[in-house]
């Protein structure tokens, strides 16, 4: 009977078991955690992704912009307040903001027609609905806002900017570009 062989077998098993345990521990320690592997989604990315997922007519323009090209609408979303000078609201556009004083995310409308704001992901009847506007159209064009059932006094705005009156704040449902 070979005693050397009998003593070597348990030792090899212990070493191979130790090697497997070390390899498993290294894999666990070196693997990125689920939280570290998934980057934080910004408000802008989440909002843009939700709109794109729910609306086949929407097209991504950039990391923080979506457009509805057939309707002449562009949504700009940022993680902070938008530029209060309205620099993203180009000449010829009527822009609507989610917050007062042209703050928060905003929509730019170009075509002279009637728009139903919820069709573009703009909530009504809740915070983050239309709270202010910037009419950067030329030639005397106006913006008119109305609530869903046309029961509240409408707001008519010429060139310039302003805040929604309290009775229509976050309740504007229809936007008319009157050219």
N, C-alpha and C positions, 0 to 999 in steps of 0.2 A: 504494500500500500504506500502511495506517495503522499507524505504529509505536507510537503512543500506546496503541492497543488491545492490541498484542502485549505490552507491558510491564505493563499493568494486570492482565491475566488471571492470571499467576503470583502476583502479589501478593495478589489476592483469594483465590486458592486457599490460600496460606500463612496468611492471616488467618482464613479459615473453618476450616482445619485446627487452628490455634491455639485458636480459640473452642471447637471440639469437644473438644480436649485439656483445656482449662481446665474445661469443664463436666463432663467425666468425672472429673477430679481432685477437683473440688468435691463431686461426688456420692459418691465413695469416702471422702473425708475427713469429710463431714458425715453419712454414713449411720451409724446406730448399729451397733456390732459385734454379732455373734450373742450373745456372752456378756453384753453390756450390755443387749440387748433382752430376753433371757429372765431374769426375776427368779429369784433363788435360791429353791428349794423347801425348806421347812422339813421336819424329820423328821415333825412332826404332819401336815402337808399330804400328804406322800408316803404315810404310813401310812394315812390316811383315804382318799385316792384309790385306793390298792391294794385296800382292803377293799370300797369301793363298786363298783369295777370287777369284782370277783370274786364279789360276793354280792348278788343282786337283792333279798333280804329286808332288807338294811341300808339305813338312811335317815340322811342327814346332819341333825344337829340344829344344829350350829354349825361354826365353822372347825376346832374341835378335838374334836368329839364326833360319834359315830355311834351309832344305836340300832337294835335289833331289836325293834320295838314288840310284835309278837305273842309274843315270848319274855320280855319284861320285862328286857332287857339294854341297858346303855349303856356304851360305851367312851369314855373321856376320854384324849386323848393331848396331851402338852405337849412342848416342845423341851427342857425341863429337868426337874427332879424335880417331882412333884406335891406339892401342899400336904400336908406330913406330919401335919397335924391331921386330915386326912380330910374337910375341909369339903365337898368335892364328892360325898362318899358320904352321901347323904341318909338320914334315918331310915327304917327298913324295908328297907334294902338290905344285901346282903352284898357286900363289895368285895374284889377280888383285884388285887394289884400285881405288876408285872414285876420289881421290885427289892425288896430287903430293907427293912424299916422303913417300909413304905408308900410307897416311892419308885418312880419311873418311871411309865409309863402304867398305867392301871387300868381294870378292868371292874366295873360295878355290876350285880348280879343281884337281881331283885325277886320273881319268881314262885316259889312253893314247888314245886319239881320237880327233876329231874336235868338237868344241862347237860353237854354234851360240849364242853370248852373250845376245841379246834381249830375247831369250827364257827363261832366268832366271831373267828377270826384270832389266837387266843392260841396261840403255839407251845408244843410240849411236847418234852422231850428235848433242848432246846438253850437257850442263854442267852436270857433275856427271857421264859421261861415263868413260871409262878406261883411267886413267891418269898415273898410275905407277904399277909396278909389283914386286913380290918377288918370285923367283924360288927357292923353297926349296926341289926340287926333287934331288935324288941322282943318281949316275951312269951315269952322262953325259947327262941326259934328258934335252931337250930344250923346250922353249915356242916360238911359232910364232904367231904374230898378223897380221891381214890383215883387210882392210876396206871392206865395203859391196860389192863393185863391182870390187875389186882387181885392182884398178887403182893407188893406192898410193904405194910407196915402203914399203914392209913388214918389220916388226921388228922381229929379231931373238934374243932370250935371253937365255943364259946359266945360271948356278947357280949364285945366288946373286940377287941384286935388282937394279932397275933403273926407270927413268921417261920416259914416251912416248915422242918421238920427237914431236915438235909442229905440224907438218903436220898430225900426227895420234892421237894427244891428243883428247880425247872424240869422236874419230871416229872409234876406233877398233870395228869391228863387228864379226870377226871370231877369235877364239883362237884355236890353234893346240897344243896339247901336244905330243911332238915327243920323244918317249922313245926307 
